[in-house]
Every structure is written in C-alpha cells, then in structure tokens.
Amino acid sequence: MRGVNKVILIGNATRDAELRHTQTGKAVSSIRLATNRQVKSEEETQFHTVVCWDRLAETTAEYVKKGDPLYVEGRLQYRSF
C-alpha cells in the first residue's frame, strides 16, 4: 500500500521570503510560517519552515512579505541538523 504525504498549512509569514541559489544555479527560497490553533482557552502557535524551489522560489521571494497570510500545500519532510 502506498502512503500519502500531503499537508495544508494556513498562517502568516513571520518574515520576508529569503532567496538563495544552489551551486548549480537552482533558486531556493525559505519562508517561516506561523500557524495558530485554539487549545481549550489558550492559543497555541507553531512555526514552520517552508522551502520552495525553481520558479516558485523566485515568485515567493518577490511577493511574500512579513505578515502576509499564506495558504501552503505540499509534502511534509523532517530534517535534523
């Protein structure tokens, strides 16, 4: 059976998108996204790093600014450093 790895996040950008390029010239941008949820009477905020590649990276770097509401759809990947 094949697994499904799909996530939808709706939140606000916590800073402007950052555009970089790999050594081979591919565009890469990263966006920090804050999502909120209500837990009983308290609000819980989680922060996510969203990575975009190629043309989407260039577009997000041009248009995504701090505080902008965002809808992100993609796959979830955990990384450790």
C-alpha positions, 0 to 999 in steps of 0.5 A: 500500500502506498502512503500519502504525504500531503499537508495544508498549512494556513498562517502568516509569514513571520518574515520576508521570503529569503532567496538563495541559489544552489551551486548549480544555479537552482533558486531556493527560497525559505519562508517561516510560517506561523500557524495558530490553533485554539487549545481549550482557552489558550492559543497555541502557535507553531512555526514552520519552515517552508522551502520552495524551489525553481520558479516558485522560489523566485515568485515567493521571494518577490511577493511574500512579505512579513505578515502576509497570510499564506495558504501552503500545500505540499509534502511534509519532510523532517530534517535534523541538523 
